[in-house]
């Protein structure tokens, strides 16, 4: 699971999506405007984030509203390696 989470986080566009969703639930139309990419690319990136269980979508008529999952913060924290200490100077 760590690798899937890190893979989802490893793209600047997906990080922008997560940043945008971090503060509120948003319609896909708002995400498209905020991220500024073609709809098919946005769909791909949203799919990657859904598969990693970082976001979820709720249908509202023709639109889908996206938000972070309740476990997203824990998944991100668990995916990070242990805190690395810099080597001591010789």
NORRAPE-V458977 format. One line per field, one symbol per residue. phi: phi as a letter, one per 30 degrees, with the letter a starting at -180 (. if undefined). A space follows every 50 residues. Layout:
phi: ???
//
This chain:
phi: .eddddddddbeddddddedddcadbdedddedddibdedddeddddddd ddicbbcbdbidcbccadddcedddddddddedccddddd
//
